[in-house]
Amino acid sequence: MQGVSVTTQVLPSSKAKRAPSKYNDFFSVEAGEDPNGPKRFVCRICSAHAQSAGSKPPSSYSVPVTENTSNRRAHLKRHHQRDPAVMELLNIPMEEPPSSTVESQASIFSGSFGAELMESYTPGGRAYSKLRLHDALSSFIISHGLPFRLVESQSLRGLVHYLNPRAAADMPGRNLIRKRIFEQYIDLKVSIKALLKTAATKFSIIVDGWTSSYNHGFFAVQASAMFTRKNKLEPLTVLLDLIPSVDHAGDKCSQMVLKTLESFGIPLDKVIAIVCDNASANTVMVQKLNLSAIGQKQEILPVYCFAHSIHRVVLLMIRCLDPELECIRRAARLLAHSSVKYSYLKSQIEIHNANNPNDQIHIRTLPIDVKTRWNSTMRMIRHCVRLLPFLIKEGIIEGRPNIQFGIQEILKFLEPFEESTRLVSKDRVSVSEVIPAYNRLLDVLDGYRFGIDTDSYNDWADTYGYEKILDKNDPSDWESDSQSEQECSSPSEKPTEDKGEKPRATPDMEISTLLQRMAQCGYNLLRKHYNRTNDIAMAALILNPQNNIAYCRKEKWDQAMITQATQIMTKLFVPYQTKEQNQIDNIKFADSDNENVNNSDNDDGSNGISQLMSYLRLRRTSKDKDAIETWNALRSNYPSVYTMAMDYLSVPGTSVRIERLFSIAGIICSPRRGQMHDITIQKQLCVREWMSALRFIHHPK
């Protein structure tokens, strides 16, 4: 048989696809720890990262020298898979840029954590650093108020491994994160001290106390002043310290404030005001601080929180609505505990929305309020007004005559207070807005209480422990000591024994009479809070170019009150004047906004007219113009008044920032974190606030 020749085709091996020389760009052959031992392939990417970060290379930065490339390929695929050159070498498809893939996965993070994980993947970015990773993790946890045990969760570690496998091996534990936060507290405190030295104005100190449900007591101290940001002055409130303390007595509070100011290098002569609530302990605290500041040019005056005053006034007025509110609360409890009633209400709302596309109702239930938070009562009333036809139809609320009209009128009566609370709850509300807000609310209440029968009201107020209508109109009669203030703000719940227990408002009482009595109660207490405003509120009102002295004439103040306001400005201006001498005789003021008697260009000091008197002759600016920007334009003509205006306009009118800080503290002190130590809570909140303040100044974008 004739032999058949067979041709064998040699297929290229998998090693022939990629030349071994390509791996030489990523590895170099070096001797190991033992000079006589075998040599090893050292990754050049790992060595470069370690050299730039000033740290030791990881233990996996070198692999044994072998003939094949499997170990080098495995190292690149595990540790440098997202590097563009490595992706090209390993034939990894690049359907989209690597950075965008990582960014989409890291979008759940905020701040520097996600950015730190992407550093080694960004061309030209910083090299990976273990210390920066720990800082980014601690910042991420602090910013969101997360528990420290999050860093030990497998889900987070898995995500970090996807973003940067090398960082997954360096993930810290909860104890290391806590230690790093304590170290950041020390470092950031130094930065905050340096920031406070750059303040362009005097400081206003904001204080308040808080105790959690787990008996974590804190006393917060904040400082507000003007700082340079984007080449212009802007107000900034900085937390100084959150002191663990359950004792909030006046003597103790003054000691804590003095100790905090001393630790941050703020002398008492740089403090212009203390912003606090209406508690009697704060009055004692301010007195003690003034005793410690004997000899300074200016007295430290208290500024009572306007939002707290509104809260106390509205709570007092809402007590008159107990029968109506209890009716709504019973309906809310019935809907919460009866699935049949709730299902019926839900079906009726769906039918209404289907038949009325232009009048959709997105409310599904009636919330119950918290009696100590009147804004929750407003929310309950507003929901009730929207759902009232369905509630009456089902019999959830008693369908008395005019009940819908009555609830709507109550809601309309309380809306100005809600609007004022929303206005003063902004971050940068100056004390210059306090007096106009008081006047607006007093006008509203005055309109409701017009025509009230004084005798019948006094009998009703005497029965249920409310403040009577005063016979005298002298403002001095409205001023009261702490005891009478406490009696007014917290009227007795117990009626007199001979008259027995009676409701404050009966179901058959006319809504107009009820609102009239509510307005009189609120007017009495609001006037007392209004008369507690001092020279700081008056000076800030006039130093705001939107108001000036023309505001007093527009509001039809008496000439004696306008003269008193001018004298207050003259007295407070003394520490700011240099060589000028104030002359308050024969001064002509603008009687209206249309009259402009500004001749400040001719007032150069030689004619004896001071800068202050020249400013008071200016007409008011529009409400659209910012007060600080207006003063930047007036600075060259009124340098001394400009310095005074920046000091007083930086005083906040409320302590809202501290209340928000306590809200965050309440989230941190959750039931699942009830074992946290007070010092840990203090450090965590201080670091959070200090990082935010430094970011506001140094990173405006």
Salt bridges, closest charged atoms under 4 A:
GLU116 OE1 - ARG126 NH2 3.73
GLU116 OE1 - ARG132 NE 3.38
GLU119 OE2 - ARG126 NH2 3.26
ASP135 OD1 - ARG180 NE 2.33
GLU152 OE1 - ARG174 NH2 3.20
GLU183 OE1 - ARG180 NH1 2.68
GLU234 OE1 - ARG229 NH1 3.12
GLU234 OE1 - ARG428 NH1 3.33
ASP251 OD1 - LYS288 NZ 3.77
ASP322 OD2 - ARG504 NH1 3.00
GLU324 OE2 - ARG400 NH2 2.84
GLU326 OE2 - ARG329 NH1 2.96
GLU326 OE2 - LYS371 NZ 3.49
ASP359 OD2 - HIS352 NE2 3.52
ASP359 OD1 - ARG386 NH2 2.64
ASP369 OD1 - ARG329 NE 2.80
GLU394 OE2 - LYS341 NZ 3.32
GLU398 OE1 - ARG400 NH1 3.91
GLU418 OE1 - ARG382 NH2 2.76
GLU419 OE1 - ARG422 NH1 2.64
ASP427 OD1 - ARG660 NH1 2.22
ASP446 OD1 - ARG449 NE 2.97
ASP462 OD1 - LYS468 NZ 3.86
GLU467 OE2 - LYS528 NZ 3.61
GLU485 OE2 - HIS529 NE2 3.45
GLU493 OE2 - ARG319 NE 3.21
GLU493 OE1 - ARG504 NH2 2.89
ASP535 OD2 - LYS571 NZ 2.96
ASP591 OD1 - ARG553 NE 3.73
ASP593 OD2 - ARG620 NH2 2.67
GLU595 OE2 - LYS588 NZ 3.94
ASP603 OD2 - ARG617 NH2 2.49
GLU629 OE2 - LYS232 NZ 3.99
ASP678 OD1 - HIS216 ND1 2.37
GLU689 OE2 - ARG688 NH1 3.14
